Amino acid sequence: MKAIYIISTVLSVVFSLTVMANAQSITLIPKWTAQAQFAGYYVAEKMGFYKEEGLDVDIKHPSHSENSFLYLKEEEPQAIITNLSQAFMECLAGKQIVNVMQTSQENSLMLVSHSPLKGVSSLQYKEIAVWNHLSQELLDRIANKYLLRVNWIRFNSGINLFFSKAVDICMVGSYNEFPLLTECGMQIDSAHIMRFADYGYNLPEDGLYVTEQFYKKHPETVQKLVRASIRGWNWAYEHREETLDIVMEQVRRHNIGTNRYHQSKMLDEILRLQIDKNGQRPYRLSREGFDLATDILLPADTQKANNLRYESFVK
Protein backbone atom coordinates (compact mmCIF):
# COMPACT_ATOMS: atom_id res chain seq x y z
CA MET A 1 0.00 0.00 0.00
CA LYS A 2 2.84 2.35 0.85
CA ALA A 3 4.40 1.78 -2.56
CA ILE A 4 1.10 2.53 -4.28
CA TYR A 5 0.74 5.75 -2.26
CA ILE A 6 4.26 6.86 -3.23
CA ILE A 7 3.64 6.11 -6.91
CA SER A 8 0.31 7.99 -6.78
CA THR A 9 1.97 10.97 -5.15
CA VAL A 10 4.77 11.04 -7.71
CA LEU A 11 2.31 10.83 -10.60
CA SER A 12 0.26 13.67 -9.07
CA VAL A 13 3.35 15.86 -8.78
CA VAL A 14 4.43 15.05 -12.36
CA PHE A 15 0.93 15.86 -13.62
CA SER A 16 0.91 19.18 -11.73
CA LEU A 17 4.32 20.11 -13.11
CA THR A 18 3.20 19.21 -16.64
CA VAL A 19 0.08 21.37 -16.29
CA MET A 20 2.16 24.28 -14.98
CA ALA A 21 4.67 23.88 -17.83
CA ASN A 22 1.87 24.08 -20.39
CA ALA A 23 -0.07 26.83 -18.60
CA GLN A 24 -0.91 30.06 -20.41
CA SER A 25 0.73 32.94 -18.54
CA ILE A 26 -1.40 36.04 -17.91
CA THR A 27 -0.62 39.19 -15.95
CA LEU A 28 -3.61 40.49 -13.99
CA ILE A 29 -3.31 44.15 -12.99
CA PRO A 30 -5.66 45.58 -10.32
CA LYS A 31 -6.44 49.28 -10.13
CA TRP A 32 -4.04 49.88 -7.24
CA THR A 33 -2.43 48.35 -4.18
CA ALA A 34 -3.44 45.13 -2.41
CA GLN A 35 -6.75 45.16 -0.54
CA ALA A 36 -10.04 43.27 -0.19
CA GLN A 37 -11.41 45.08 -3.25
CA PHE A 38 -9.65 42.39 -5.31
CA ALA A 39 -10.33 39.47 -2.97
CA GLY A 40 -11.94 37.16 -5.53
CA TYR A 41 -8.87 37.27 -7.76
CA TYR A 42 -6.56 36.51 -4.83
CA VAL A 43 -8.78 33.57 -3.93
CA ALA A 44 -8.74 32.22 -7.49
CA GLU A 45 -4.94 32.32 -7.49
CA LYS A 46 -4.50 30.95 -3.95
CA MET A 47 -7.05 28.14 -4.28
CA GLY A 48 -5.68 27.00 -7.63
CA PHE A 49 -8.76 27.92 -9.68
CA TYR A 50 -6.63 29.57 -12.35
CA LYS A 51 -4.28 26.59 -12.53
CA GLU A 52 -7.24 24.23 -12.92
CA GLU A 53 -8.12 26.21 -16.05
CA GLY A 54 -4.58 25.85 -17.34
CA LEU A 55 -3.59 29.43 -16.50
CA ASP A 56 -0.55 30.82 -14.72
CA VAL A 57 -1.83 34.17 -13.44
CA ASP A 58 0.56 36.74 -12.02
CA ILE A 59 -1.24 39.49 -10.05
CA LYS A 60 0.82 42.66 -10.39
CA HIS A 61 -0.20 45.74 -8.41
CA PRO A 62 0.49 49.29 -9.63
CA SER A 63 1.15 52.13 -7.20
CA HIS A 64 -1.56 54.45 -5.84
CA SER A 65 -0.79 57.10 -8.45
CA GLU A 66 -0.47 54.84 -11.49
CA ASN A 67 -3.17 54.11 -14.03
CA SER A 68 -3.50 50.36 -14.69
CA PHE A 69 -4.01 51.15 -18.40
CA LEU A 70 -0.32 52.05 -18.57
CA TYR A 71 0.41 48.32 -18.37
CA LEU A 72 -2.07 47.13 -20.98
CA LYS A 73 -0.37 46.21 -24.26
CA GLU A 74 -2.25 45.12 -27.38
CA GLU A 75 -0.80 41.68 -28.01
CA GLU A 76 0.46 40.74 -24.55
CA PRO A 77 -1.46 38.35 -22.25
CA GLN A 78 -2.71 40.93 -19.79
CA ALA A 79 -5.96 41.86 -18.11
CA ILE A 80 -6.71 44.87 -15.95
CA ILE A 81 -9.30 45.71 -13.31
CA THR A 82 -10.66 49.23 -13.60
CA ASN A 83 -13.76 51.40 -13.42
CA LEU A 84 -16.27 51.57 -16.25
CA SER A 85 -15.89 55.35 -16.31
CA GLN A 86 -12.12 55.09 -16.77
CA ALA A 87 -12.58 52.47 -19.48
CA PHE A 88 -14.92 54.79 -21.38
CA MET A 89 -12.39 57.62 -21.16
CA GLU A 90 -9.72 55.31 -22.56
CA CYS A 91 -12.04 54.34 -25.41
CA LEU A 92 -12.51 58.01 -26.23
CA ALA A 93 -8.72 58.34 -26.33
CA GLY A 94 -8.54 55.55 -28.90
CA LYS A 95 -7.80 52.50 -26.74
CA GLN A 96 -9.41 49.34 -28.16
CA ILE A 97 -10.56 47.37 -25.13
CA VAL A 98 -13.41 45.06 -24.20
CA ASN A 99 -15.20 44.36 -20.93
CA VAL A 100 -15.10 40.60 -20.26
CA MET A 101 -16.44 40.57 -16.70
CA GLN A 102 -18.21 43.05 -14.44
CA THR A 103 -18.06 42.60 -10.68
CA SER A 104 -19.45 45.96 -9.49
CA GLN A 105 -23.13 46.61 -10.17
CA GLU A 106 -23.52 49.74 -8.04
CA ASN A 107 -21.49 52.93 -7.64
CA SER A 108 -19.48 53.40 -4.45
CA LEU A 109 -18.52 57.05 -4.81
CA MET A 110 -19.49 59.50 -2.09
CA LEU A 111 -18.72 63.08 -1.18
CA VAL A 112 -18.09 63.89 2.46
CA SER A 113 -18.23 67.52 3.58
CA HIS A 114 -17.31 69.53 6.66
CA SER A 115 -20.50 71.55 6.19
CA PRO A 116 -24.01 70.25 5.39
CA LEU A 117 -24.71 69.34 1.77
CA LYS A 118 -28.09 70.34 0.37
CA GLY A 119 -28.11 68.96 -3.13
CA VAL A 120 -25.74 69.40 -6.04
CA SER A 121 -25.93 73.19 -5.89
CA SER A 122 -24.13 73.16 -2.53
CA LEU A 123 -21.00 71.93 -4.33
CA GLN A 124 -20.61 75.13 -6.31
CA TYR A 125 -17.24 76.88 -5.95
CA LYS A 126 -16.01 74.39 -3.37
CA GLU A 127 -12.59 72.77 -3.18
CA ILE A 128 -13.15 69.04 -3.70
CA ALA A 129 -10.36 66.52 -3.16
CA VAL A 130 -10.27 63.79 -5.84
CA TRP A 131 -7.90 60.91 -6.54
CA ASN A 132 -4.96 61.40 -8.86
CA HIS A 133 -5.86 58.42 -11.03
CA LEU A 134 -9.10 60.06 -12.24
CA SER A 135 -8.65 61.71 -15.62
CA GLN A 136 -9.32 65.42 -15.89
CA GLU A 137 -11.58 64.75 -18.85
CA LEU A 138 -13.76 62.52 -16.68
CA LEU A 139 -13.97 65.18 -13.95
CA ASP A 140 -14.83 67.82 -16.54
CA ARG A 141 -17.66 65.67 -17.90
CA ILE A 142 -19.07 65.14 -14.41
CA ALA A 143 -18.89 68.89 -13.75
CA ASN A 144 -20.58 69.68 -17.08
CA LYS A 145 -23.28 67.09 -16.48
CA TYR A 146 -24.29 68.77 -13.22
CA LEU A 147 -23.39 72.37 -14.24
CA LEU A 148 -20.74 72.66 -11.54
CA ARG A 149 -17.89 75.10 -11.08
CA VAL A 150 -15.52 73.53 -8.59
CA ASN A 151 -11.82 73.39 -7.84
CA TRP A 152 -10.55 69.81 -8.01
CA ILE A 153 -7.70 69.17 -5.56
CA ARG A 154 -5.63 66.10 -6.46
CA PHE A 155 -4.40 63.56 -3.91
CA ASN A 156 -3.11 59.98 -4.01
CA SER A 157 -4.96 58.19 -1.21
CA GLY A 158 -6.13 58.26 2.38
CA ILE A 159 -8.18 60.77 4.34
CA ASN A 160 -5.55 63.14 5.77
CA LEU A 161 -6.37 65.94 3.35
CA PHE A 162 -9.99 65.98 4.52
CA PHE A 163 -9.19 65.18 8.15
CA SER A 164 -6.90 68.23 8.36
CA LYS A 165 -9.61 70.45 6.80
CA ALA A 166 -7.34 71.36 3.90
CA VAL A 167 -10.35 70.94 1.57
CA ASP A 168 -14.07 71.59 1.88
CA ILE A 169 -15.19 68.24 0.48
CA CYS A 170 -13.52 64.92 -0.25
CA MET A 171 -14.40 62.14 -2.65
CA VAL A 172 -14.39 58.79 -0.86
CA GLY A 173 -15.30 55.20 -1.61
CA SER A 174 -18.01 53.54 0.44
CA TYR A 175 -15.78 50.47 0.86
CA ASN A 176 -12.52 52.20 1.82
CA GLU A 177 -12.14 55.84 2.84
CA PHE A 178 -15.62 56.25 4.28
CA PRO A 179 -15.30 53.45 6.87
CA LEU A 180 -11.74 54.68 7.50
CA LEU A 181 -13.15 58.04 8.62
CA THR A 182 -15.39 56.38 11.17
CA GLU A 183 -12.54 54.11 12.30
CA CYS A 184 -10.57 57.28 13.05
CA GLY A 185 -13.37 58.45 15.33
CA MET A 186 -15.08 60.94 13.02
CA GLN A 187 -18.83 61.13 13.47
CA ILE A 188 -20.51 61.80 10.12
CA ASP A 189 -24.26 62.23 9.79
CA SER A 190 -26.28 61.94 6.59
CA ALA A 191 -26.46 65.72 6.15
CA HIS A 192 -22.73 65.79 5.40
CA ILE A 193 -22.79 63.00 2.79
CA MET A 194 -23.74 62.80 -0.87
CA ARG A 195 -23.85 59.43 -2.61
CA PHE A 196 -23.29 59.72 -6.34
CA ALA A 197 -25.83 56.96 -6.95
CA ASP A 198 -28.60 59.12 -5.44
CA TYR A 199 -28.02 61.81 -8.07
CA GLY A 200 -28.20 59.75 -11.24
CA TYR A 201 -24.52 58.72 -11.28
CA ASN A 202 -25.02 55.08 -10.35
CA LEU A 203 -22.40 53.81 -12.77
CA PRO A 204 -21.09 50.27 -12.23
CA GLU A 205 -17.43 50.39 -11.32
CA ASP A 206 -14.94 47.50 -11.23
CA GLY A 207 -14.74 45.36 -14.32
CA LEU A 208 -12.19 43.11 -16.00
CA TYR A 209 -10.77 44.33 -19.33
CA VAL A 210 -8.46 43.07 -22.05
CA THR A 211 -7.48 44.58 -25.37
CA GLU A 212 -9.79 43.81 -28.26
CA GLN A 213 -6.86 42.37 -30.19
CA PHE A 214 -5.95 39.94 -27.41
CA TYR A 215 -9.56 38.85 -27.01
CA LYS A 216 -9.93 38.11 -30.71
CA LYS A 217 -6.77 36.01 -30.75
CA HIS A 218 -7.34 34.18 -27.46
CA PRO A 219 -11.09 34.08 -26.64
CA GLU A 220 -10.82 30.70 -24.89
CA THR A 221 -8.01 31.94 -22.64
CA VAL A 222 -10.07 34.95 -21.64
CA GLN A 223 -13.09 32.76 -20.94
CA LYS A 224 -10.97 30.57 -18.67
CA LEU A 225 -9.72 33.65 -16.82
CA VAL A 226 -13.27 34.89 -16.33
CA ARG A 227 -14.59 31.50 -15.28
CA ALA A 228 -11.90 31.03 -12.62
CA SER A 229 -12.29 34.64 -11.40
CA ILE A 230 -16.04 34.20 -10.95
CA ARG A 231 -15.35 31.00 -9.05
CA GLY A 232 -12.97 32.96 -6.83
CA TRP A 233 -15.55 35.62 -6.04
CA ASN A 234 -18.25 33.04 -5.34
CA TRP A 235 -15.90 31.27 -2.96
CA ALA A 236 -15.10 34.58 -1.24
CA TYR A 237 -18.82 35.24 -0.77
CA GLU A 238 -19.26 31.88 0.96
CA HIS A 239 -16.01 31.89 2.98
CA ARG A 240 -15.49 35.37 4.40
CA GLU A 241 -12.96 34.59 7.14
CA GLU A 242 -10.81 32.34 4.96
CA THR A 243 -10.92 35.01 2.27
CA LEU A 244 -9.70 37.61 4.75
CA ASP A 245 -6.78 35.32 5.58
CA ILE A 246 -5.86 35.33 1.89
CA VAL A 247 -6.31 39.12 1.63
CA MET A 248 -4.09 39.72 4.65
CA GLU A 249 -1.39 37.54 3.05
CA GLN A 250 -1.42 39.88 0.05
CA VAL A 251 -1.45 42.96 2.30
CA ARG A 252 1.59 41.76 4.28
CA ARG A 253 3.42 40.70 1.11
CA HIS A 254 3.08 44.19 -0.34
CA ASN A 255 3.64 46.06 2.95
CA ILE A 256 0.27 47.83 2.95
CA GLY A 257 -0.65 49.74 6.10
CA THR A 258 -4.06 48.37 7.07
CA ASN A 259 -5.66 45.84 9.41
CA ARG A 260 -8.04 42.90 9.31
CA TYR A 261 -10.98 44.90 10.73
CA HIS A 262 -10.81 47.47 7.93
CA GLN A 263 -10.36 44.80 5.26
CA SER A 264 -13.37 42.95 6.68
CA LYS A 265 -15.52 46.07 6.30
CA MET A 266 -14.19 46.55 2.79
CA LEU A 267 -14.93 42.98 1.77
CA ASP A 268 -18.51 43.18 3.04
CA GLU A 269 -19.17 46.39 1.11
CA ILE A 270 -17.46 45.17 -2.08
CA LEU A 271 -19.63 42.05 -2.06
CA ARG A 272 -22.73 44.18 -1.45
CA LEU A 273 -21.90 46.37 -4.45
CA GLN A 274 -21.81 43.27 -6.65
CA ILE A 275 -25.53 42.64 -6.17
CA ASP A 276 -27.81 44.01 -8.90
CA LYS A 277 -31.34 45.37 -8.49
CA ASN A 278 -32.73 41.83 -8.86
CA GLY A 279 -30.68 40.57 -5.94
CA GLN A 280 -28.31 38.65 -8.22
CA ARG A 281 -24.54 38.75 -8.80
CA PRO A 282 -24.41 38.47 -12.62
CA TYR A 283 -20.71 39.32 -13.19
CA ARG A 284 -21.74 41.04 -16.40
CA LEU A 285 -22.14 44.66 -17.40
CA SER A 286 -25.83 45.25 -18.08
CA ARG A 287 -27.06 47.18 -21.07
CA GLU A 288 -28.69 49.60 -18.63
CA GLY A 289 -25.32 50.29 -16.97
CA PHE A 290 -23.65 50.73 -20.35
CA ASP A 291 -26.35 53.12 -21.57
CA LEU A 292 -26.11 55.20 -18.39
CA ALA A 293 -22.34 55.50 -18.81
CA THR A 294 -22.81 56.50 -22.44
CA ASP A 295 -25.35 59.17 -21.51
CA ILE A 296 -23.18 60.71 -18.79
CA LEU A 297 -19.66 60.28 -20.12
CA LEU A 298 -19.73 60.32 -23.91
CA PRO A 299 -20.59 63.45 -25.90
CA ALA A 300 -23.25 62.53 -28.46
CA ASP A 301 -21.55 64.43 -31.28
CA THR A 302 -18.29 62.49 -31.24
CA GLN A 303 -17.57 59.79 -33.79
CA LYS A 304 -16.16 57.53 -31.09
CA ALA A 305 -19.38 57.78 -29.10
CA ASN A 306 -21.38 56.86 -32.18
CA ASN A 307 -19.18 53.81 -32.82
CA LEU A 308 -19.17 52.50 -29.25
CA ARG A 309 -21.80 49.79 -29.02
CA TYR A 310 -22.77 47.46 -26.20
CA GLU A 311 -22.30 44.36 -28.35
CA SER A 312 -18.73 45.33 -29.26
CA PHE A 313 -17.75 46.61 -25.82
CA VAL A 314 -19.13 43.75 -23.67
CA LYS A 315 -18.00 40.17 -24.36
N, C-alpha and C positions, 0 to 999 in steps of 0.2 A: 504493500500500500504506500509505503514511504517513497519507493522508487516512482510509482505512478504520480504521486503528488509533485515530486521534483520535476518529472518530465512535463507535467501539466503547467507548472509554474514557468519553466523555461520556454515552453511554446507560447505562453501568454505574453511573456516579456518580448520574445522575438516578434510576435504579431504586433504588439504595441509599437516597437521600434520601426517595423515596416510601415505601419500606418503613419507614424510621425515623419518618416523619410519621404513618403509620398504626399504629405499634406500640402495643401495650397496655403501659402503664407499671405496673411492680410494684416495691414496695420490699421488699427481702430483708434481714432483720435477724438477724444471727448472735447467739450467746449473749453474746459479749463482744468484746474487741479483736482486731485482725487477727493471724492466725497460721495455721499449716499445717492446723489442725483444720478449716478451711473451704476448703481448697485447691480442691476440685472445683467449688465455686461461683465462685471467682475465675477458674478456667480457663474455665468456661462463658461468663463475661462477656468475658474477654480474647480468647478464640478466636472469638467471635461466634456461639456456639451458641444463646444466647438470641435474638439478632437474627434468626437463621435461622428461629426459631419465631414471629417477629413480636412479640417482647417487648423492651421497654426496661427492663432490670432495674437498679435502683439499690441497691447493697449498702451499708447504713448500719449502722455498728457502734455499739453502746451502750458505756458505760464499764464498768469492772470491777465496780462496785457496783450497776449497774442490772439490772433484770429485763427481758428482751426482751418479755415479755408487756405491759409498760407501753405499748408502741408498737402493739399489735395492736388495731385498731378493726374493728367488725363489718362495715361496708359498704365499707371502703377496700381497694384492691388491695395487700395486704401479706401476707407470709409470714415466719414466724420459724423459727429453728433452736434447738431446746431439748431438754432431757432428757425421756425418757418419764416419769420420776418427777415432774418439775416440771409436766408437762402434766396428769398425773393430779390433782395438788394443785389446779391451776387448775380442772379439771372439778368437783372437790368444792366449789370456791368459787363455782360457777355459770357459769363460762366455757364457751361452746359452741364447741368447736374440733374439728378432725379432723386425723388424721395422714395425710398424702398421700405420704410417702416416709420410709423408715427407712434411714439409713446404718449406724449402729452396730448390731452384733449381739451384742456382748459388753461387759460392764461394765469400766470402766477404774479404778474407785475402789480406793484402797489406803490403809492406815494405816501410818505409819512411826513407830517408837517409839525413844526413847533407851535403854529397857530391853527385855529379851526379852519377846516376846508368846507366851503359851501358851494360845491359844484365846480365845474371846469373854469368858470370865470375867476375864481379865487386864485388861480395859478398865474394870472396875468402879471408880468413884470417881476416875477419871483426868480430867485437863484435856485436852480434845481440840480442837484448832484446826480450824475448818470455815469454808468460804467464806460470805461475807455473802449471796450470792444464793440460798442454800438456805433454804427456808421453815422456820420453827420447827415447823410442823405435820409436815413431812416428817421432820425430825430426831426429833421425839417418837414418830412411828410406827416409825422404825427402832429407837429405844431400847426401845419397848414390845415390838416383835417379838422382840428378843433379851434382854429383861428386864434392861436396863442402867440404872444410875444414874451418869450422867457429867455433867461440866460442859463445855458447849459454849462454846468461845472463838471469837468471830467475827473474821475478817480478810478483806481484799479479795483479795490475790493474793501470789504469791511464796513464798519459803521462809525468810525472815528470822526469823519468829516461832519456827519450829522450830530453825533454825540457832543462835539465841541461847539456846536451852533455856528459853524463856519458857513453854513448854507441854510436857507429857509426851509427847503424841502429836499427829501432824498428819495430816489427810486430804490426800492428793495424788492426782493423776491419773497413770496409767502413761505417758501421752504427753507430759506437760509437767513438773510439779514433780519427779517421781521422777528422770527423767534429769538435771534441773537440779541435784539434790543431788549426783549423781555427778560432774557437770561441775564442781562447786565443790570437788571433792576428798574428799567424804565417802564413806567405805567402809561400805556397809550390807549385812549378811548376811541370809539368809532368816529367821533367828530374830527379827529386828526388824521384820518386815513381815507384814501381813495383807492379803490380797486379798479384797475383798468377794465376788467370784465364788466363792471357795472355801468360803464359809459360807452358800450359798443365796441370795445377793443378786446374782445374775448378770443384772441387769436391762439390757436394751438401753438405750443412751443417746441420742445425737443423732438427731433426726428433724426432718422439715419439716412445719410446721403452718400451717393457715389457719383462719379462722373458718368455722363451719358455714354461716353465711349467705352468705359470699362464695363458698364452694364450690358451693352450690346455684345461685347466680346465674351463675357463670362456670366451670363444670366443664372446658370445653375449654381455657381459659386456664391453669388449674391443671395440667392434663395436659401442656400445652406446657412449663410451668415445670419439672415433674418430669422430663420427657423430656430436656430440655436439661441439667438438673443431673446426671442419671445419665450422660449423655454426657461431661460435664465430669469426673466422678469416674473414669470408665473411661479417659479420656485421661490423667488424672493417674497412674493405676496403671501405664500403659504408658510414660509419659514423666516420670520422676522429676526429672531435672535441670532440664528445661524448666519443670516445675511449680514447682520451688523458685525459679526466676527470677521467676515470676509472683507467688509468695508474698512474696518479698523486695521486690518493687515495692509491694505492699500494706503491708508492714511499714514501709518507708521513708516512704510517703505518710502514714501515720498516726503516725509518730514513736514506734514501739514499740521498746523496748530489748531486742534479741535478736540472734542471729547465724544464719548459714546452717547451721552445724553443728547447733545445737539444733533449728532448723526441719526439718532433714533427719531427725533422730531422731523428731521429732513426726510427720512425714508417714508414716514407715515404720510407726509404731505405730498411727496412725489407720487406715491401710489394712489393717493386720492385724486390727483390731477390727471391720472390716466383713465379715469372713469368718464364715459360720455353721458349724454343726457338720458340715455336709455338704461343706464346702470351697468353698461358693458365696458370691457377693455379691449377694443377692436384692433389696436396696434396698426391702424391705418388712418391716413389723412382723409377726412370726409370731404365730399364735394362742397358741403356747406362751409367748412373751415377754409378751404381753398378759395371759394368765392368771396368770403369776408376779407381774406388777405388781399385778394385782387382789388376789391373795392377801396380798401384803406391805403394800400401801399403802392399800387401801380397807376400812374397817370393814364387815363383812357386814350390819350392822343399819341402815345408812343407805339412804335412798331413792335417793340419787344413785348409790350403788354398785350397787343393784339395777337401775337404769335404764341403766347404762353397759354397752354390748354391743360386742363386737368388730366386728360388721358396721356399726355406726353410727359407731364411733370410727376405723376404718381404711378409707380410700378407695383 
